[in-house]
Every structure is written in C-alpha cells, then in structure tokens.
Amino acid sequence: MVDPRVHDEFLIVMGAPVFGYTLTISRAPDQLLQWSGGSGLENWQILSMILLLYLALTFPVVSELGYDPIWFGVGLRSG
C-alpha cells in the first residue's frame, strides 16, 4: 500500500511548475508590480499587506497540523 503522504508530495512537486507557468503566462507578477508601484502606498503599507496575506494563508494550515502558531512563528524567525 502506498503512503498517502507520498501522493501529496508528488502533487506538490508536479504542481509547482504548472503554477509557475500559469503565473508566467498570466503575467500576474508584472501586473502586481505595476499596481504596487502606482498605488501610492508607502513601502511599509505594502509589506504589511504581504505579511497579512501570508498569515491568512499559513495560520489555518499550521493550526490544523497541530502546531502552536506562536512557536511556528518563532521557528520561522530563527530559521
């Protein structure tokens, strides 16, 4: 029997190039750069938005995996 984690890892490894290609074709990074440059926001405001987005994406995953989010953040900071 195949370990289900192997299947998940395979999907991540195979999906990453597809995701990268999709971003390239859609020119999303260029559009985001143009938006952020022309938005009139300060650098710290853009950085704060990026950090909030990162927290919104990682917090549920970290919590669901059973890790303490505070110690996960400490580990990220020290790593």
mmCIF file of the N, C-alpha and C atoms, coordinates in Angstrom:
data_MODEL
# 
_entry.id   MODEL 
# 
loop_
_atom_site.group_PDB 
_atom_site.id 
_atom_site.type_symbol 
_atom_site.label_atom_id 
_atom_site.label_alt_id 
_atom_site.label_comp_id 
_atom_site.label_asym_id 
_atom_site.label_entity_id 
_atom_site.label_seq_id 
_atom_site.pdbx_PDB_ins_code 
_atom_site.Cartn_x 
_atom_site.Cartn_y 
_atom_site.Cartn_z 
_atom_site.occupancy 
_atom_site.B_iso_or_equiv 
_atom_site.pdbx_formal_charge 
_atom_site.auth_seq_id 
_atom_site.auth_comp_id 
_atom_site.auth_asym_id 
_atom_site.auth_atom_id 
_atom_site.pdbx_PDB_model_num 
ATOM 1   N N  . MET A 1 1  ? 0.837  -1.176 0.000   1.00 0.00 ? 1  MET A N  1 
ATOM 2   C CA . MET A 1 1  ? 0.000  0.000  0.000   1.00 0.00 ? 1  MET A CA 1 
ATOM 3   C C  . MET A 1 1  ? 0.886  1.245  0.000   1.00 0.00 ? 1  MET A C  1 
ATOM 4   N N  . VAL A 1 2  ? 0.488  2.235  -0.774  1.00 0.00 ? 2  VAL A N  1 
ATOM 5   C CA . VAL A 1 2  ? 1.258  3.466  -0.916  1.00 0.00 ? 2  VAL A CA 1 
ATOM 6   C C  . VAL A 1 2  ? 0.891  4.430  0.205   1.00 0.00 ? 2  VAL A C  1 
ATOM 7   N N  . ASP A 1 3  ? 1.910  5.022  0.783   1.00 0.00 ? 3  ASP A N  1 
ATOM 8   C CA . ASP A 1 3  ? 1.703  6.015  1.831   1.00 0.00 ? 3  ASP A CA 1 
ATOM 9   C C  . ASP A 1 3  ? 1.035  7.255  1.227   1.00 0.00 ? 3  ASP A C  1 
ATOM 10  N N  . PRO A 1 4  ? -0.082 7.733  1.799   1.00 0.00 ? 4  PRO A N  1 
ATOM 11  C CA . PRO A 1 4  ? -0.766 8.895  1.206   1.00 0.00 ? 4  PRO A CA 1 
ATOM 12  C C  . PRO A 1 4  ? 0.077  10.168 1.200   1.00 0.00 ? 4  PRO A C  1 
ATOM 13  N N  . ARG A 1 5  ? 1.046  10.252 2.089   1.00 0.00 ? 5  ARG A N  1 
ATOM 14  C CA . ARG A 1 5  ? 1.904  11.439 2.105   1.00 0.00 ? 5  ARG A CA 1 
ATOM 15  C C  . ARG A 1 5  ? 2.749  11.517 0.838   1.00 0.00 ? 5  ARG A C  1 
ATOM 16  N N  . VAL A 1 6  ? 3.116  10.353 0.300   1.00 0.00 ? 6  VAL A N  1 
ATOM 17  C CA . VAL A 1 6  ? 3.894  10.330 -0.943  1.00 0.00 ? 6  VAL A CA 1 
ATOM 18  C C  . VAL A 1 6  ? 3.066  10.936 -2.068  1.00 0.00 ? 6  VAL A C  1 
ATOM 19  N N  . HIS A 1 7  ? 1.791  10.609 -2.094  1.00 0.00 ? 7  HIS A N  1 
ATOM 20  C CA . HIS A 1 7  ? 0.900  11.158 -3.117  1.00 0.00 ? 7  HIS A CA 1 
ATOM 21  C C  . HIS A 1 7  ? 0.810  12.676 -2.989  1.00 0.00 ? 7  HIS A C  1 
ATOM 22  N N  . ASP A 1 8  ? 0.683  13.184 -1.775  1.00 0.00 ? 8  ASP A N  1 
ATOM 23  C CA . ASP A 1 8  ? 0.609  14.626 -1.557  1.00 0.00 ? 8  ASP A CA 1 
ATOM 24  C C  . ASP A 1 8  ? 1.892  15.318 -1.993  1.00 0.00 ? 8  ASP A C  1 
ATOM 25  N N  . GLU A 1 9  ? 3.024  14.732 -1.654  1.00 0.00 ? 9  GLU A N  1 
ATOM 26  C CA . GLU A 1 9  ? 4.302  15.317 -2.033  1.00 0.00 ? 9  GLU A CA 1 
ATOM 27  C C  . GLU A 1 9  ? 4.462  15.323 -3.549  1.00 0.00 ? 9  GLU A C  1 
ATOM 28  N N  . PHE A 1 10 ? 4.003  14.255 -4.186  1.00 0.00 ? 10 PHE A N  1 
ATOM 29  C CA . PHE A 1 10 ? 4.070  14.171 -5.639  1.00 0.00 ? 10 PHE A CA 1 
ATOM 30  C C  . PHE A 1 10 ? 3.236  15.284 -6.274  1.00 0.00 ? 10 PHE A C  1 
ATOM 31  N N  . LEU A 1 11 ? 2.046  15.528 -5.734  1.00 0.00 ? 11 LEU A N  1 
ATOM 32  C CA . LEU A 1 11 ? 1.196  16.585 -6.279  1.00 0.00 ? 11 LEU A CA 1 
ATOM 33  C C  . LEU A 1 11 ? 1.845  17.954 -6.130  1.00 0.00 ? 11 LEU A C  1 
ATOM 34  N N  . ILE A 1 12 ? 2.510  18.181 -5.005  1.00 0.00 ? 12 ILE A N  1 
ATOM 35  C CA . ILE A 1 12 ? 3.179  19.463 -4.797  1.00 0.00 ? 12 ILE A CA 1 
ATOM 36  C C  . ILE A 1 12 ? 4.334  19.625 -5.777  1.00 0.00 ? 12 ILE A C  1 
ATOM 37  N N  . VAL A 1 13 ? 5.136  18.576 -5.921  1.00 0.00 ? 13 VAL A N  1 
ATOM 38  C CA . VAL A 1 13 ? 6.294  18.653 -6.822  1.00 0.00 ? 13 VAL A CA 1 
ATOM 39  C C  . VAL A 1 13 ? 5.847  18.825 -8.270  1.00 0.00 ? 13 VAL A C  1 
ATOM 40  N N  . MET A 1 14 ? 4.802  18.156 -8.670  1.00 0.00 ? 14 MET A N  1 
ATOM 41  C CA . MET A 1 14 ? 4.319  18.271 -10.045 1.00 0.00 ? 14 MET A CA 1 
ATOM 42  C C  . MET A 1 14 ? 3.499  19.544 -10.263 1.00 0.00 ? 14 MET A C  1 
ATOM 43  N N  . GLY A 1 15 ? 2.849  20.037 -9.232  1.00 0.00 ? 15 GLY A N  1 
ATOM 44  C CA . GLY A 1 15 ? 2.014  21.224 -9.377  1.00 0.00 ? 15 GLY A CA 1 
ATOM 45  C C  . GLY A 1 15 ? 2.788  22.522 -9.375  1.00 0.00 ? 15 GLY A C  1 
ATOM 46  N N  . ALA A 1 16 ? 3.958  22.547 -8.752  1.00 0.00 ? 16 ALA A N  1 
ATOM 47  C CA . ALA A 1 16 ? 4.741  23.783 -8.664  1.00 0.00 ? 16 ALA A CA 1 
ATOM 48  C C  . ALA A 1 16 ? 5.141  24.321 -10.039 1.00 0.00 ? 16 ALA A C  1 
ATOM 49  N N  . PRO A 1 17 ? 5.650  23.489 -10.944 1.00 0.00 ? 17 PRO A N  1 
ATOM 50  C CA . PRO A 1 17 ? 5.973  24.032 -12.274 1.00 0.00 ? 17 PRO A CA 1 
ATOM 51  C C  . PRO A 1 17 ? 4.736  24.504 -13.044 1.00 0.00 ? 17 PRO A C  1 
ATOM 52  N N  . VAL A 1 18 ? 3.638  23.808 -12.868 1.00 0.00 ? 18 VAL A N  1 
ATOM 53  C CA . VAL A 1 18 ? 2.396  24.225 -13.536 1.00 0.00 ? 18 VAL A CA 1 
ATOM 54  C C  . VAL A 1 18 ? 1.945  25.580 -13.000 1.00 0.00 ? 18 VAL A C  1 
ATOM 55  N N  . PHE A 1 19 ? 2.034  25.750 -11.686 1.00 0.00 ? 19 PHE A N  1 
ATOM 56  C CA . PHE A 1 19 ? 1.674  27.026 -11.073 1.00 0.00 ? 19 PHE A CA 1 
ATOM 57  C C  . PHE A 1 19 ? 2.594  28.140 -11.566 1.00 0.00 ? 19 PHE A C  1 
ATOM 58  N N  . GLY A 1 20 ? 3.890  27.872 -11.612 1.00 0.00 ? 20 GLY A N  1 
ATOM 59  C CA . GLY A 1 20 ? 4.846  28.856 -12.102 1.00 0.00 ? 20 GLY A CA 1 
ATOM 60  C C  . GLY A 1 20 ? 4.591  29.237 -13.550 1.00 0.00 ? 20 GLY A C  1 
ATOM 61  N N  . TYR A 1 21 ? 4.286  28.253 -14.372 1.00 0.00 ? 21 TYR A N  1 
ATOM 62  C CA . TYR A 1 21 ? 3.991  28.503 -15.777 1.00 0.00 ? 21 TYR A CA 1 
ATOM 63  C C  . TYR A 1 21 ? 2.723  29.340 -15.917 1.00 0.00 ? 21 TYR A C  1 
ATOM 64  N N  . THR A 1 22 ? 1.711  29.025 -15.107 1.00 0.00 ? 22 THR A N  1 
ATOM 65  C CA . THR A 1 22 ? 0.465  29.780 -15.141 1.00 0.00 ? 22 THR A CA 1 
ATOM 66  C C  . THR A 1 22 ? 0.694  31.229 -14.753 1.00 0.00 ? 22 THR A C  1 
ATOM 67  N N  . LEU A 1 23 ? 1.508  31.455 -13.731 1.00 0.00 ? 23 LEU A N  1 
ATOM 68  C CA . LEU A 1 23 ? 1.836  32.828 -13.340 1.00 0.00 ? 23 LEU A CA 1 
ATOM 69  C C  . LEU A 1 23 ? 2.571  33.563 -14.463 1.00 0.00 ? 23 LEU A C  1 
ATOM 70  N N  . THR A 1 24 ? 3.463  32.858 -15.137 1.00 0.00 ? 24 THR A N  1 
ATOM 71  C CA . THR A 1 24 ? 4.224  33.476 -16.221 1.00 0.00 ? 24 THR A CA 1 
ATOM 72  C C  . THR A 1 24 ? 3.320  33.853 -17.384 1.00 0.00 ? 24 THR A C  1 
ATOM 73  N N  . ILE A 1 25 ? 2.458  32.948 -17.778 1.00 0.00 ? 25 ILE A N  1 
ATOM 74  C CA . ILE A 1 25 ? 1.564  33.204 -18.914 1.00 0.00 ? 25 ILE A CA 1 
ATOM 75  C C  . ILE A 1 25 ? 0.575  34.323 -18.590 1.00 0.00 ? 25 ILE A C  1 
ATOM 76  N N  . SER A 1 26 ? 0.069  34.349 -17.363 1.00 0.00 ? 26 SER A N  1 
ATOM 77  C CA . SER A 1 26 ? -0.920 35.366 -16.997 1.00 0.00 ? 26 SER A CA 1 
ATOM 78  C C  . SER A 1 26 ? -0.291 36.733 -16.717 1.00 0.00 ? 26 SER A C  1 
ATOM 79  N N  . ARG A 1 27 ? 1.033  36.759 -16.583 1.00 0.00 ? 27 ARG A N  1 
ATOM 80  C CA . ARG A 1 27 ? 1.770  37.986 -16.281 1.00 0.00 ? 27 ARG A CA 1 
ATOM 81  C C  . ARG A 1 27 ? 1.315  38.615 -14.972 1.00 0.00 ? 27 ARG A C  1 
ATOM 82  N N  . ALA A 1 28 ? 0.850  37.790 -14.057 1.00 0.00 ? 28 ALA A N  1 
ATOM 83  C CA . ALA A 1 28 ? 0.374  38.268 -12.758 1.00 0.00 ? 28 ALA A CA 1 
ATOM 84  C C  . ALA A 1 28 ? 1.475  38.992 -11.964 1.00 0.00 ? 28 ALA A C  1 
ATOM 85  N N  . PRO A 1 29 ? 2.713  38.487 -11.928 1.00 0.00 ? 29 PRO A N  1 
ATOM 86  C CA . PRO A 1 29 ? 3.743  39.222 -11.175 1.00 0.00 ? 29 PRO A CA 1 
ATOM 87  C C  . PRO A 1 29 ? 3.987  40.631 -11.729 1.00 0.00 ? 29 PRO A C  1 
ATOM 88  N N  . ASP A 1 30 ? 3.976  40.771 -13.057 1.00 0.00 ? 30 ASP A N  1 
ATOM 89  C CA . ASP A 1 30 ? 4.178  42.091 -13.654 1.00 0.00 ? 30 ASP A CA 1 
ATOM 90  C C  . ASP A 1 30 ? 3.025  43.026 -13.316 1.00 0.00 ? 30 ASP A C  1 
ATOM 91  N N  . GLN A 1 31 ? 1.813  42.499 -13.366 1.00 0.00 ? 31 GLN A N  1 
ATOM 92  C CA . GLN A 1 31 ? 0.646  43.318 -13.049 1.00 0.00 ? 31 GLN A CA 1 
ATOM 93  C C  . GLN A 1 31 ? 0.652  43.737 -11.584 1.00 0.00 ? 31 GLN A C  1 
ATOM 94  N N  . LEU A 1 32 ? 1.055  42.824 -10.710 1.00 0.00 ? 32 LEU A N  1 
ATOM 95  C CA . LEU A 1 32 ? 1.134  43.151 -9.284  1.00 0.00 ? 32 LEU A CA 1 
ATOM 96  C C  . LEU A 1 32 ? 2.197  44.223 -9.030  1.00 0.00 ? 32 LEU A C  1 
ATOM 97  N N  . LEU A 1 33 ? 3.306  44.122 -9.736  1.00 0.00 ? 33 LEU A N  1 
ATOM 98  C CA . LEU A 1 33 ? 4.362  45.122 -9.600  1.00 0.00 ? 33 LEU A CA 1 
ATOM 99  C C  . LEU A 1 33 ? 3.890  46.489 -10.090 1.00 0.00 ? 33 LEU A C  1 
ATOM 100 N N  . GLN A 1 34 ? 3.193  46.518 -11.202 1.00 0.00 ? 34 GLN A N  1 
ATOM 101 C CA . GLN A 1 34 ? 2.668  47.791 -11.706 1.00 0.00 ? 34 GLN A CA 1 
ATOM 102 C C  . GLN A 1 34 ? 1.647  48.375 -10.738 1.00 0.00 ? 34 GLN A C  1 
ATOM 103 N N  . TRP A 1 35 ? 0.789  47.522 -10.172 1.00 0.00 ? 35 TRP A N  1 
ATOM 104 C CA . TRP A 1 35 ? -0.213 48.016 -9.229  1.00 0.00 ? 35 TRP A CA 1 
ATOM 105 C C  . TRP A 1 35 ? 0.448  48.590 -7.989  1.00 0.00 ? 35 TRP A C  1 
ATOM 106 N N  . SER A 1 36 ? 1.415  47.842 -7.440  1.00 0.00 ? 36 SER A N  1 
ATOM 107 C CA . SER A 1 36 ? 2.033  48.300 -6.198  1.00 0.00 ? 36 SER A CA 1 
ATOM 108 C C  . SER A 1 36 ? 2.850  49.572 -6.420  1.00 0.00 ? 36 SER A C  1 
ATOM 109 N N  . GLY A 1 37 ? 3.467  49.708 -7.576  1.00 0.00 ? 37 GLY A N  1 
ATOM 110 C CA . GLY A 1 37 ? 4.239  50.907 -7.859  1.00 0.00 ? 37 GLY A CA 1 
ATOM 111 C C  . GLY A 1 37 ? 3.364  52.125 -8.100  1.00 0.00 ? 37 GLY A C  1 
ATOM 112 N N  . GLY A 1 38 ? 2.199  51.913 -8.671  1.00 0.00 ? 38 GLY A N  1 
ATOM 113 C CA . GLY A 1 38 ? 1.333  53.033 -8.988  1.00 0.00 ? 38 GLY A CA 1 
ATOM 114 C C  . GLY A 1 38 ? 0.217  53.264 -7.987  1.00 0.00 ? 38 GLY A C  1 
ATOM 115 N N  . SER A 1 39 ? 0.224  52.518 -6.884  1.00 0.00 ? 39 SER A N  1 
ATOM 116 C CA . SER A 1 39 ? -0.878 52.618 -5.927  1.00 0.00 ? 39 SER A CA 1 
ATOM 117 C C  . SER A 1 39 ? -0.765 53.823 -5.001  1.00 0.00 ? 39 SER A C  1 
ATOM 118 N N  . GLY A 1 40 ? 0.424  54.367 -4.869  1.00 0.00 ? 40 GLY A N  1 
ATOM 119 C CA . GLY A 1 40 ? 0.613  55.494 -3.967  1.00 0.00 ? 40 GLY A CA 1 
ATOM 120 C C  . GLY A 1 40 ? 0.782  55.077 -2.515  1.00 0.00 ? 40 GLY A C  1 
ATOM 121 N N  . LEU A 1 41 ? 0.859  53.787 -2.270  1.00 0.00 ? 41 LEU A N  1 
ATOM 122 C CA . LEU A 1 41 ? 1.050  53.301 -0.904  1.00 0.00 ? 41 LEU A CA 1 
ATOM 123 C C  . LEU A 1 41 ? 2.522  53.376 -0.523  1.00 0.00 ? 41 LEU A C  1 
ATOM 124 N N  . GLU A 1 42 ? 2.763  53.559 0.751   1.00 0.00 ? 42 GLU A N  1 
ATOM 125 C CA . GLU A 1 42 ? 4.131  53.539 1.273   1.00 0.00 ? 42 GLU A CA 1 
ATOM 126 C C  . GLU A 1 42 ? 4.645  52.097 1.274   1.00 0.00 ? 42 GLU A C  1 
ATOM 127 N N  . ASN A 1 43 ? 5.970  51.964 1.328   1.00 0.00 ? 43 ASN A N  1 
ATOM 128 C CA . ASN A 1 43 ? 6.576  50.629 1.337   1.00 0.00 ? 43 ASN A CA 1 
ATOM 129 C C  . ASN A 1 43 ? 6.094  49.789 2.529   1.00 0.00 ? 43 ASN A C  1 
ATOM 130 N N  . TRP A 1 44 ? 5.986  50.414 3.698   1.00 0.00 ? 44 TRP A N  1 
ATOM 131 C CA . TRP A 1 44 ? 5.580  49.660 4.885   1.00 0.00 ? 44 TRP A CA 1 
ATOM 132 C C  . TRP A 1 44 ? 4.135  49.183 4.764   1.00 0.00 ? 44 TRP A C  1 
ATOM 133 N N  . GLN A 1 45 ? 3.300  49.922 4.040   1.00 0.00 ? 45 GLN A N  1 
ATOM 134 C CA . GLN A 1 45 ? 1.914  49.505 3.870   1.00 0.00 ? 45 GLN A CA 1 
ATOM 135 C C  . GLN A 1 45 ? 1.827  48.279 2.962   1.00 0.00 ? 45 GLN A C  1 
ATOM 136 N N  . ILE A 1 46 ? 2.620  48.260 1.914   1.00 0.00 ? 46 ILE A N  1 
ATOM 137 C CA . ILE A 1 46 ? 2.641  47.100 1.018   1.00 0.00 ? 46 ILE A CA 1 
ATOM 138 C C  . ILE A 1 46 ? 3.197  45.890 1.751   1.00 0.00 ? 46 ILE A C  1 
ATOM 139 N N  . LEU A 1 47 ? 4.266  46.088 2.523   1.00 0.00 ? 47 LEU A N  1 
ATOM 140 C CA . LEU A 1 47 ? 4.840  44.986 3.296   1.00 0.00 ? 47 LEU A CA 1 
ATOM 141 C C  . LEU A 1 47 ? 3.833  44.447 4.307   1.00 0.00 ? 47 LEU A C  1 
ATOM 142 N N  . SER A 1 48 ? 3.078  45.330 4.944   1.00 0.00 ? 48 SER A N  1 
ATOM 143 C CA . SER A 1 48 ? 2.055  44.894 5.900   1.00 0.00 ? 48 SER A CA 1 
ATOM 144 C C  . SER A 1 48 ? 0.979  44.060 5.216   1.00 0.00 ? 48 SER A C  1 
ATOM 145 N N  . MET A 1 49 ? 0.594  44.455 3.999   1.00 0.00 ? 49 MET A N  1 
ATOM 146 C CA . MET A 1 49 ? -0.396 43.678 3.262   1.00 0.00 ? 49 MET A CA 1 
ATOM 147 C C  . MET A 1 49 ? 0.139  42.293 2.920   1.00 0.00 ? 49 MET A C  1 
ATOM 148 N N  . ILE A 1 50 ? 1.392  42.211 2.542   1.00 0.00 ? 50 ILE A N  1 
ATOM 149 C CA . ILE A 1 50 ? 2.006  40.921 2.214   1.00 0.00 ? 50 ILE A CA 1 
ATOM 150 C C  . ILE A 1 50 ? 2.054  40.036 3.451   1.00 0.00 ? 50 ILE A C  1 
ATOM 151 N N  . LEU A 1 51 ? 2.439  40.597 4.592   1.00 0.00 ? 51 LEU A N  1 
ATOM 152 C CA . LEU A 1 51 ? 2.507  39.822 5.833   1.00 0.00 ? 51 LEU A CA 1 
ATOM 153 C C  . LEU A 1 51 ? 1.133  39.344 6.273   1.00 0.00 ? 51 LEU A C  1 
ATOM 154 N N  . LEU A 1 52 ? 0.124  40.177 6.137   1.00 0.00 ? 52 LEU A N  1 
ATOM 155 C CA . LEU A 1 52 ? -1.236 39.762 6.494   1.00 0.00 ? 52 LEU A CA 1 
ATOM 156 C C  . LEU A 1 52 ? -1.733 38.651 5.587   1.00 0.00 ? 52 LEU A C  1 
ATOM 157 N N  . LEU A 1 53 ? -1.424 38.737 4.306   1.00 0.00 ? 53 LEU A N  1 
ATOM 158 C CA . LEU A 1 53 ? -1.802 37.670 3.380   1.00 0.00 ? 53 LEU A CA 1 
ATOM 159 C C  . LEU A 1 53 ? -1.092 36.369 3.743   1.00 0.00 ? 53 LEU A C  1 
ATOM 160 N N  . TYR A 1 54 ? 0.193  36.477 4.066   1.00 0.00 ? 54 TYR A N  1 
ATOM 161 C CA . TYR A 1 54 ? 0.959  35.295 4.472   1.00 0.00 ? 54 TYR A CA 1 
ATOM 162 C C  . TYR A 1 54 ? 0.356  34.652 5.723   1.00 0.00 ? 54 TYR A C  1 
ATOM 163 N N  . LEU A 1 55 ? 0.020  35.473 6.705   1.00 0.00 ? 55 LEU A N  1 
ATOM 164 C CA . LEU A 1 55 ? -0.588 34.939 7.928   1.00 0.00 ? 55 LEU A CA 1 
ATOM 165 C C  . LEU A 1 55 ? -1.938 34.302 7.646   1.00 0.00 ? 55 LEU A C  1 
ATOM 166 N N  . ALA A 1 56 ? -2.729 34.922 6.789   1.00 0.00 ? 56 ALA A N  1 
ATOM 167 C CA . ALA A 1 56 ? -4.050 34.380 6.467   1.00 0.00 ? 56 ALA A CA 1 
ATOM 168 C C  . ALA A 1 56 ? -3.945 33.023 5.772   1.00 0.00 ? 56 ALA A C  1 
ATOM 169 N N  . LEU A 1 57 ? -2.880 32.814 5.017   1.00 0.00 ? 57 LEU A N  1 
ATOM 170 C CA . LEU A 1 57 ? -2.713 31.543 4.315   1.00 0.00 ? 57 LEU A CA 1 
ATOM 171 C C  . LEU A 1 57 ? -2.075 30.465 5.179   1.00 0.00 ? 57 LEU A C  1 
ATOM 172 N N  . THR A 1 58 ? -1.157 30.848 6.059   1.00 0.00 ? 58 THR A N  1 
ATOM 173 C CA . THR A 1 58 ? -0.423 29.828 6.821   1.00 0.00 ? 58 THR A CA 1 
ATOM 174 C C  . THR A 1 58 ? -1.047 29.486 8.168   1.00 0.00 ? 58 THR A C  1 
ATOM 175 N N  . PHE A 1 59 ? -1.721 30.430 8.807   1.00 0.00 ? 59 PHE A N  1 
ATOM 176 C CA . PHE A 1 59 ? -2.248 30.175 10.153  1.00 0.00 ? 59 PHE A CA 1 
ATOM 177 C C  . PHE A 1 59 ? -3.208 28.982 10.203  1.00 0.00 ? 59 PHE A C  1 
ATOM 178 N N  . PRO A 1 60 ? -4.185 28.885 9.309   1.00 0.00 ? 60 PRO A N  1 
ATOM 179 C CA . PRO A 1 60 ? -5.080 27.718 9.382   1.00 0.00 ? 60 PRO A CA 1 
ATOM 180 C C  . PRO A 1 60 ? -4.361 26.391 9.155   1.00 0.00 ? 60 PRO A C  1 
ATOM 181 N N  . VAL A 1 61 ? -3.379 26.399 8.276   1.00 0.00 ? 61 VAL A N  1 
ATOM 182 C CA . VAL A 1 61 ? -2.647 25.159 7.988   1.00 0.00 ? 61 VAL A CA 1 
ATOM 183 C C  . VAL A 1 61 ? -1.824 24.742 9.194   1.00 0.00 ? 61 VAL A C  1 
ATOM 184 N N  . VAL A 1 62 ? -1.116 25.685 9.784   1.00 0.00 ? 62 VAL A N  1 
ATOM 185 C CA . VAL A 1 62 ? -0.282 25.395 10.950  1.00 0.00 ? 62 VAL A CA 1 
ATOM 186 C C  . VAL A 1 62 ? -1.141 24.902 12.111  1.00 0.00 ? 62 VAL A C  1 
ATOM 187 N N  . SER A 1 63 ? -2.265 25.544 12.332  1.00 0.00 ? 63 SER A N  1 
ATOM 188 C CA . SER A 1 63 ? -3.166 25.146 13.423  1.00 0.00 ? 63 SER A CA 1 
ATOM 189 C C  . SER A 1 63 ? -3.741 23.757 13.175  1.00 0.00 ? 63 SER A C  1 
ATOM 190 N N  . GLU A 1 64 ? -4.137 23.486 11.934  1.00 0.00 ? 64 GLU A N  1 
ATOM 191 C CA . GLU A 1 64 ? -4.723 22.185 11.596  1.00 0.00 ? 64 GLU A CA 1 
ATOM 192 C C  . GLU A 1 64 ? -3.719 21.054 11.758  1.00 0.00 ? 64 GLU A C  1 
ATOM 193 N N  . LEU A 1 65 ? -2.452 21.343 11.500  1.00 0.00 ? 65 LEU A N  1 
ATOM 194 C CA . LEU A 1 65 ? -1.411 20.332 11.666  1.00 0.00 ? 65 LEU A CA 1 
ATOM 195 C C  . LEU A 1 65 ? -1.061 20.085 13.127  1.00 0.00 ? 65 LEU A C  1 
ATOM 196 N N  . GLY A 1 66 ? -1.590 20.916 14.025  1.00 0.00 ? 66 GLY A N  1 
ATOM 197 C CA . GLY A 1 66 ? -1.386 20.704 15.449  1.00 0.00 ? 66 GLY A CA 1 
ATOM 198 C C  . GLY A 1 66 ? -0.218 21.470 16.039  1.00 0.00 ? 66 GLY A C  1 
ATOM 199 N N  . TYR A 1 67 ? 0.393  22.342 15.255  1.00 0.00 ? 67 TYR A N  1 
ATOM 200 C CA . TYR A 1 67 ? 1.495  23.134 15.764  1.00 0.00 ? 67 TYR A CA 1 
ATOM 201 C C  . TYR A 1 67 ? 0.964  24.379 16.464  1.00 0.00 ? 67 TYR A C  1 
ATOM 202 N N  . ASP A 1 68 ? 1.704  24.827 17.465  1.00 0.00 ? 68 ASP A N  1 
ATOM 203 C CA . ASP A 1 68 ? 1.371  26.074 18.129  1.00 0.00 ? 68 ASP A CA 1 
ATOM 204 C C  . ASP A 1 68 ? 1.818  27.213 17.218  1.00 0.00 ? 68 ASP A C  1 
ATOM 205 N N  . PRO A 1 69 ? 0.902  28.085 16.789  1.00 0.00 ? 69 PRO A N  1 
ATOM 206 C CA . PRO A 1 69 ? 1.278  29.144 15.851  1.00 0.00 ? 69 PRO A CA 1 
ATOM 207 C C  . PRO A 1 69 ? 2.369  30.075 16.373  1.00 0.00 ? 69 PRO A C  1 
ATOM 208 N N  . ILE A 1 70 ? 2.411  30.298 17.677  1.00 0.00 ? 70 ILE A N  1 
ATOM 209 C CA . ILE A 1 70 ? 3.454  31.163 18.232  1.00 0.00 ? 70 ILE A CA 1 
ATOM 210 C C  . ILE A 1 70 ? 4.824  30.538 18.031  1.00 0.00 ? 70 ILE A C  1 
ATOM 211 N N  . TRP A 1 71 ? 4.944  29.256 18.385  1.00 0.00 ? 71 TRP A N  1 
ATOM 212 C CA . TRP A 1 71 ? 6.236  28.581 18.230  1.00 0.00 ? 71 TRP A CA 1 
ATOM 213 C C  . TRP A 1 71 ? 6.584  28.377 16.763  1.00 0.00 ? 71 TRP A C  1 
ATOM 214 N N  . PHE A 1 72 ? 5.589  28.224 15.919  1.00 0.00 ? 72 PHE A N  1 
ATOM 215 C CA . PHE A 1 72 ? 5.853  28.151 14.476  1.00 0.00 ? 72 PHE A CA 1 
ATOM 216 C C  . PHE A 1 72 ? 6.477  29.471 14.008  1.00 0.00 ? 72 PHE A C  1 
ATOM 217 N N  . GLY A 1 73 ? 5.934  30.591 14.475  1.00 0.00 ? 73 GLY A N  1 
ATOM 218 C CA . GLY A 1 73 ? 6.494  31.889 14.119  1.00 0.00 ? 73 GLY A CA 1 
ATOM 219 C C  . GLY A 1 73 ? 7.907  32.086 14.657  1.00 0.00 ? 73 GLY A C  1 
ATOM 220 N N  . VAL A 1 74 ? 8.141  31.594 15.869  1.00 0.00 ? 74 VAL A N  1 
ATOM 221 C CA . VAL A 1 74 ? 9.495  31.682 16.445  1.00 0.00 ? 74 VAL A CA 1 
ATOM 222 C C  . VAL A 1 74 ? 10.457 30.857 15.593  1.00 0.00 ? 74 VAL A C  1 
ATOM 223 N N  . GLY A 1 75 ? 10.012 29.676 15.185  1.00 0.00 ? 75 GLY A N  1 
ATOM 224 C CA . GLY A 1 75 ? 10.854 28.823 14.338  1.00 0.00 ? 75 GLY A CA 1 
ATOM 225 C C  . GLY A 1 75 ? 11.128 29.453 12.987  1.00 0.00 ? 75 GLY A C  1 
ATOM 226 N N  . LEU A 1 76 ? 10.147 30.103 12.409  1.00 0.00 ? 76 LEU A N  1 
ATOM 227 C CA . LEU A 1 76 ? 10.346 30.793 11.134  1.00 0.00 ? 76 LEU A CA 1 
ATOM 228 C C  . LEU A 1 76 ? 11.343 31.935 11.285  1.00 0.00 ? 76 LEU A C  1 
ATOM 229 N N  . ARG A 1 77 ? 11.194 32.667 12.366  1.00 0.00 ? 77 ARG A N  1 
ATOM 230 C CA . ARG A 1 77 ? 12.062 33.822 12.584  1.00 0.00 ? 77 ARG A CA 1 
ATOM 231 C C  . ARG A 1 77 ? 13.505 33.411 12.833  1.00 0.00 ? 77 ARG A C  1 
ATOM 232 N N  . SER A 1 78 ? 13.695 32.317 13.544  1.00 0.00 ? 78 SER A N  1 
ATOM 233 C CA . SER A 1 78 ? 15.063 31.897 13.873  1.00 0.00 ? 78 SER A CA 1 
ATOM 234 C C  . SER A 1 78 ? 15.695 31.084 12.747  1.00 0.00 ? 78 SER A C  1 
ATOM 235 N N  . GLY A 1 79 ? 14.891 30.604 11.824  1.00 0.00 ? 79 GLY A N  1 
ATOM 236 C CA . GLY A 1 79 ? 15.405 29.762 10.737  1.00 0.00 ? 79 GLY A CA 1 
ATOM 237 C C  . GLY A 1 79 ? 15.944 30.585 9.659   1.00 0.00 ? 79 GLY A C  1 
# 
